[in-house]
């Protein structure tokens, strides 16, 4: 089974539990915390994801990390289930799927925007408003900078890519000129 399908199932189960307990946002924060710590510590990640280490050791380590993060018993149990089922390697994908579920429920959409240069708050606000009009939903924008674009930007929203970069326009112009010769 593909890891994204697995991640969606686990994320849905955690969301359903969070909804029953009224802790959807708390679970999100706890997932973000554990994913952040594991992402920063490669050794911890390899221990928790590797089938070579003893499950008792993994659970003991995870319990220590959970106590430092003040993680709820629900999330601790969820993490233990991931260890038991040897699914800990999909934790970051579970976080992404969980965010997607929350966004869908709240009528939000996430956009990844890559710009040639850093954008100020006014420009970011304009991008958000434009994307909100197009998708008729509230938009959360993650902005990154890629100077190779020369100018303009690329926005990815719900699997759709809107490329308004100068780099792409130059590339298209080159292709059309090659075709006419």
SULKA-V648217 format. One line per field, one symbol per residue. burial: # if it has 24 or more other ideal C-beta (glycine too) atoms within 12 Angstrom, else .. A space follows every 50 residues. Layout:
burial=???
//
This chain:
burial=......#####.###.##.....#.###.######.##.....##.###. .......##.##..##..#.##.###.######...##.########### ###....#########..........##..#...#...###.#.....#. .####.#.......#..#.............
//
